[in-house]
Amino acid sequence: MDEFFCKEINLKIIIVGAGEVGYNIANRLSSENKRVIVIDKNENAVKRLSENLDVQTITASGSSPEVLIEAGIQDADILLAVTDSDEVNLVSCLMANLLSPQIKKLARIRNSDFDQLHDRFKTGNLNIDTIINPEVEVVNTIQKLMKLPGAVDVGTFVEGKVKYVGIRIEKKSPISGIRLIDFPNRFGEDRPLIAAIVRNNEVIVPRGSDKVAYGDLVYLVCETQKLEKNLGFFGIKLQPIRNVLIVGGGRIGERLAKNLEKDSIKTKIIESDLARCKYLSKQMDKTIVLHGDGSDQALFLEENAGLNDAIISVTNDDETNILVSLLAKNMGVKNTITRIGKSSYYQLLSTIGIEKVVSPRLSAISSILQDVRKGKVLSDISIQCEKGEFIEAIAIKASGIIDTPIKRIKFPKGSLLVCIIRDNQIMIPTGESIIISGDRIILFAVKHAIKKLEKLLIVQLGFF
């Protein structure tokens, strides 16, 4: 166990790209005592990173074999190629494979022209282990959010069998004012499990005596097949999506429209670039492409935008996306989804009524961290700008927490065992529940408890 522990903690990871994705990944991994080397030819990006993080930096091109050798590619465990250039990321992986064939390689590849080549990238001279396309992840998230009009966040565990859903509590919510300890008597065996409450911008791991209040953002966890029933406890009904307006015809808008066409959803795209409009018109089968400014209120009125079931704003400009969503809400559209690039905006958006937010950068970071940690940790999902995390893992035989009632395990304050999955059966744990070897478990922890929880899990579960 000690040998395994030391090897994993001392992982050496080379990151090519010091942009927002590279910076945030380096921040997370270095805080976990990983050895991190970041390569980027942008002096300002490298300076920002070296001044704020405890990592080694090299100002040069990460696609250069000499630079990779200087970074120590031959004894590194993982290469993360996450620059804004797909071509640089591919060449970096090619060089890494030639210099150190055993290294694990992850590449950020966004251009849809490369989609059909992904399988070939994973073999041969490139031999890339994982290809991350954040735009595909964002489109998937948008479609999940569209299907849940009352949700502001959504994600899955256990190959989609378990869902978490973030729900804002309304004034007349049936669960408002009820103590969590009273949920079993009120709602029965299929009671909703509240893993977290976000109140006044702070994430709380609730106890039985806590009550859900108007204005709270609560994170519900349940079996996917019981989701509709659980949402009913909150007074939320699933509604079909028939008409969608997409503002922004870039790569995300294009991918989303094509997926919606497959689902027979009537779709319109508003795009400001005329050349791009002509391109999209040739690519789409049924989607209507309109040339114009998506933040133009007159155009919204002309197109009866308020009659759409959902309006999705995914231009490359955060301010435009925010304005579009506000216009849509003023016209009575409740289901609005907003693409945001600047993390500094996140804290402000909910105060102006914008809560369904997606970010390609955050999607990329989440996907990469999850893959880096593969092993006993199956997924690791951050919520509320990393103020809290869901962790899905497998309990192993050597664990000190198996065969022991949950009430006797000293989980750190601010953490919670959300559910146990055994033989495809999903169980909400009680104090008497016992984890056995091979169980999947899902935990939640607030930021200040994450390190303590990881330490507990490293020692007892061999997570990392």
Secondary structure by P-SEA (a helix, b strand, c coil): caaaaaaaaabbbbbccccaaaaaaaaaaaaaccbbbbbbccaaaaaaaaacccbbbbccccccaaaaaaaccccccbbbbccccaaaaaaaaaaaaaacccbbbbbbccccccccaaaaaacccccccccccaaaaaaaaaaaaaaccccccccccccccbbbbbbbbcccccccccccccccccccccccccccccccccccccccccccccccbbbbbccccaaaaaaaaacbbbbbbcbbbbccccaaaaaaaaaaaaaccbbbbbbccaaaaaaaaaacccbbbbbcccccaaaaaaaccccccbbbbbcccaaaaaaaaaaaaaacccbbbbbbcccccccccccccccccccaaaaaaaaaaaaaacccccccccccccccbbbbbbbcccccccccccccccccccccccccccccccccccccccccccbbbbbbbcccaaaaaaaaaaaccccc
